[in-house]
């Protein structure tokens, strides 16, 4: 089994984690793609301050932002369907933010 201290990732690998997360790949599949020990990778991923977790969360956030930003642009240009989708997604994000604030103080 790989020791956690042995798992060091290059900037390219961290970028790969971000890209995989942005496409909704699971942490397990990220480990498989990077060809590292799954259990060691998951231990790093479970640590909210590790580089792996930071990259994973950043990738998901970046993808969500890009999608929402495009929806906003389309909505502002008069696309009614895009406006409806944007408002629906915005409300879901707002509800999740409120829930996380209440439950976790985030």
NURO-110649 format. One record per residue (C-alpha): x negated, y, z negated; residue in three letters; residue number from 1. Coordinates in Angstrom, 2 decimals. Layout:
SITE     east    north       up    r    k
SITE        X        Y        Z  ALA  NUM
...
//
This chain:
SITE     east    north       up    r    k
SITE     0.00     0.00     0.00  UNK    1
SITE    -1.25     3.47     0.87  UNK    2
SITE    -2.19     5.69    -2.04  UNK    3
SITE    -0.39     9.04    -2.02  UNK    4
SITE    -3.71    10.80    -2.36  UNK    5
SITE    -4.81     9.15     0.89  UNK    6
SITE    -1.91    10.63     2.84  UNK    7
SITE    -3.15    13.88     4.30  UNK    8
SITE    -1.51    15.37     7.34  UNK    9
SITE    -2.97    17.55    10.05  UNK   10
SITE    -1.15    20.67    11.21  UNK   11
SITE    -0.10    18.75    14.30  UNK   12
SITE     1.46    16.01    12.17  UNK   13
SITE     3.24    18.56     9.97  UNK   14
SITE     4.61    20.16    13.15  UNK   15
SITE     5.79    16.72    14.27  UNK   16
SITE     7.64    16.31    10.96  UNK   17
SITE     9.32    19.69    11.54  UNK   18
SITE    10.30    18.76    15.09  UNK   19
SITE    11.64    15.35    14.08  UNK   20
SITE    13.67    16.87    11.24  UNK   21
SITE    15.05    19.50    13.63  UNK   22
SITE    16.41    16.62    15.73  UNK   23
SITE    17.97    14.98    12.64  UNK   24
SITE    15.52    12.10    12.36  UNK   25
SITE    15.42    10.53     8.90  UNK   26
SITE    12.32    10.68     6.71  UNK   27
SITE    11.91     6.92     7.30  UNK   28
SITE    11.75     7.45    11.06  UNK   29
SITE     9.30    10.32    10.57  UNK   30
SITE     7.00     7.94     8.70  UNK   31
SITE     7.36     5.36    11.45  UNK   32
SITE     6.61     7.93    14.13  UNK   33
SITE     3.50     9.09    12.26  UNK   34
SITE     2.51     5.47    11.68  UNK   35
SITE     2.08     5.89     7.92  UNK   36
SITE     3.27     3.82     4.97  UNK   37
SITE     7.00     4.47     4.60  UNK   38
SITE     7.08     4.24     0.80  UNK   39
SITE     4.18     6.66     0.36  UNK   40
SITE     5.71     9.06     2.87  UNK   41
SITE     9.08     8.93     1.09  UNK   42
SITE     7.43     9.65    -2.25  UNK   43
SITE     5.91    12.77    -0.72  UNK   44
SITE     9.21    13.68     0.92  UNK   45
SITE    11.02    13.40    -2.42  UNK   46
SITE     8.70    16.01    -3.94  UNK   47
SITE    10.37    19.35    -3.06  UNK   48
SITE     7.05    21.24    -3.09  UNK   49
SITE     5.03    18.81    -0.93  UNK   50
SITE     3.92    19.84     2.55  UNK   51
SITE     5.97    17.00     4.01  UNK   52
SITE     9.19    18.13     2.33  UNK   53
SITE     8.57    21.77     3.12  UNK   54
SITE     8.00    20.92     6.79  UNK   55
SITE    11.06    18.66     6.90  UNK   56
SITE    13.32    21.30     5.36  UNK   57
SITE    11.85    24.04     7.55  UNK   58
SITE    12.51    21.96    10.67  UNK   59
SITE    16.14    21.42     9.76  UNK   60
SITE    16.58    25.09     8.88  UNK   61
SITE    14.94    26.28    12.10  UNK   62
SITE    17.18    24.05    14.23  UNK   63
SITE    20.32    25.18    12.40  UNK   64
SITE    19.30    28.82    12.78  UNK   65
SITE    18.59    28.45    16.50  UNK   66
SITE    21.93    26.78    17.13  UNK   67
SITE    23.88    29.27    15.02  UNK   68
SITE    22.06    32.20    16.60  UNK   69
SITE    22.94    30.97    20.10  UNK   70
SITE    26.57    30.47    19.04  UNK   71
SITE    26.59    34.02    17.66  UNK   72
SITE    25.20    35.42    20.92  UNK   73
SITE    27.80    33.53    22.96  UNK   74
SITE    30.57    34.66    20.59  UNK   75
SITE    29.46    38.29    20.83  UNK   76
SITE    29.53    38.03    24.63  UNK   77
SITE    33.22    37.14    24.48  UNK   78
SITE    33.14    33.34    24.53  UNK   79
SITE    36.18    32.48    22.40  UNK   80
SITE    35.23    28.84    21.91  UNK   81
SITE    31.75    29.86    20.73  UNK   82
SITE    33.33    32.37    18.35  UNK   83
SITE    35.55    29.69    16.85  UNK   84
SITE    32.65    27.28    16.45  UNK   85
SITE    30.45    30.00    14.96  UNK   86
SITE    33.10    30.99    12.41  UNK   87
SITE    33.75    27.36    11.47  UNK   88
SITE    30.05    26.59    11.01  UNK   89
SITE    29.48    29.85     9.13  UNK   90
SITE    32.23    28.96     6.66  UNK   91
SITE    30.77    25.50     6.12  UNK   92
SITE    27.34    26.98     5.42  UNK   93
SITE    28.87    29.52     3.03  UNK   94
SITE    30.77    26.78     1.17  UNK   95
SITE    27.62    24.64     0.91  UNK   96
SITE    25.69    27.64    -0.42  UNK   97
SITE    28.34    28.31    -3.06  UNK   98
SITE    28.46    24.61    -4.01  UNK   99
SITE    24.68    24.42    -4.33  UNK  100
SITE    24.65    27.60    -6.42  UNK  101
SITE    27.28    26.20    -8.79  UNK  102
SITE    25.85    22.69    -9.05  UNK  103
SITE    22.12    23.24    -8.80  UNK  104
SITE    21.53    26.96    -9.34  UNK  105
SITE    19.88    27.16    -5.90  UNK  106
//
